[in-house]
Amino acid sequence: MTRQEFLEELRIALQGEISQSRINEHLRYYDNYIMEESRKGKTEQQVLEELGNPRLIAKTLIDTADGYGTEYRESAYTGDFRESRQEAKGFQADYSREHGWDIRYGKFRFNSWYGKLILILAAILIIVLVAQLVAFLLPIVIPIVLILMILSLVFGNRR
């Protein structure tokens, strides 16, 4: 596996699980790491073997991401990434030209598979509740409308 194949497999595994900006940060980090280790005398293949499977790395990054409240900022002096905590509150959305909208509420991501599933289930629940409400009110509303129509025909419009 080459460095580019490793980074591409990592990108694919992270896609849709964390924001595009985080994916780009992780890809830059691993690209820089591989190049730094290569400059120290290791072959690219040795570095990649030490890193292991990019899909396992992606799973670890996703599991430890702590939602969208964690940001990574590159240090100007050391070139490594430092973690800083910021709580994400309310609805937030990020847009990238490559991957479209990334919509979330706090740590909950609407564009993940479980977010989409919950939205679909909520829509189905709302449709069922509205149908039940209409089915309940229809027997009450129809006679009232008919009575009002008959009264308006019998008594007419008196002003």
Secondary structure, DSSP 8 states (H G I E B T S, - for coil): --HHHHHHHHHHHHTTTS-HHHHHHHHHHHHHHHHHHHHTT--HHHHHHHH--HHHHHHHHHHTS-TTSEEEEE-TTT--EEEEE----SEEEEEETTTEEEEEETTEETTSHHHHHHHHHHHHHHHHHHHHHHHHHHHHHHHHHHHHHHHHHHH----
